[in-house]
């Protein structure tokens, strides 16, 4: 009698997102984030998050 071999799970690539400030691609599971009124901003680290917060207080986000 032969035993059925279960299908091996196929590894999946992590979802990559871009940092709002430096545009570095990072896995979504390690990104820092800040919720906006209509969407969520993602950052590669606390330095970019702090830079975004400082910039949004003084200028338009596109100027950051």
N, C-alpha and C positions, 0 to 999 in steps of 0.2 A: 504494500500500500504506500503510495507516494503522499507526502505531506505538502500542502499548499504553502508556498513562500509568500508571506504578506508583502505588499508593495512597500518599498522603502519610501519614506517621506522625502520629497524633493525640497532641498533648502531654497529659501526665498531670499532675494536681495532685500536689504532694509530700504524703506522709503527714504529717499534723499530729498532734503529741502534746502533752500538757500537762506543764509543769514541775511537779515534785512539791511544790515550795514555794509559788511565786507563781501557779501555774495558767495562766501565759502559754502560748498555743499557738505551737509552733515546729515547723519541719520536722524530721523524725527524723534527717536527715542531718547536722544541725549541733548536735544535743543532746549534752551531756555526760551520762555515765551512771555508775551504781554498781550492781553486781550484788548482789542480796539472795539469801537462801537459796532462794526460790521464784520470784523474778521480778526484773526490772531496773527501777530507778528512773531517771527522766529529769529533767534539769535544763536550764534555759535558759542557764546560765552558771556560772562558777566560784564566784561569790558565793552563789548558791542551793545549790550543792553543799556548800560550806563550812558554810552555815547548817544544812543537813540533817544533816551529820556531827556538828556540835556539839550539835544538838538530840537526836539519837538516843543520844548518850552521857549526857545529863542527864534526859531525859523520854521519855514515850511519843511515837511519831511523830505521833499525832493531835493532840498539843498544840503542834506546831511551827507 
